[in-house]
């Protein structure tokens, strides 16, 4: 990745680190749950591929 993208990613991580609230306390509970479900199902599929 180029430097500009890497710096943007660092900015996002810094913002997340400074945030002391969970997504559900800001009204994003359902969206966050959907994102976690999608991520976990992708991770599980990836793990199954590795074991085959």
N, C-alpha and C positions, 0 to 999 in steps of 0.2 A: 504494500500500500504506500501511497505517497505521503509526504510529510504533512500536508494540509489535512488529510483524512485522519492521520494518527493524532494530530493536535486536537481535532474535533472530538475524537473518541476520548482523549484525556479530559477534555472539558466536560463531557457528559459524565464520565466517571467521577470527576470532582464534584459536580452538582449532586450526583446520587449520594456520594459520601457525606455531603453536607446536609442532606435531607433527613430529618429525624422523624418522618411520618411514613406509615405504611400506605400502600396504594388504596386499600379499602377505607382508610380514614379520610381520604381525599375524594371519595366517590367513584373510585375506579376498581372496586372489588371484583365485579363480574368480568370486566375486561382483563384484569390481571390473572384471575383464575383461568380464563380461556387461554391466555398466553402460556401459562405454566403447563396446562394440560397438553397443549400443542407441542411445547418443548419436550415434555417428558415422553410423549408418544414417539417423537422423532428420535430421542435418545435411546428408547427401548428398541426401536426398529434397527438403529445403528448397532446396538449391542448384539442383537440376534444375527445380523449379517456377519459380525466378527467371529461368532462362535460356530458358524457353518463352515 
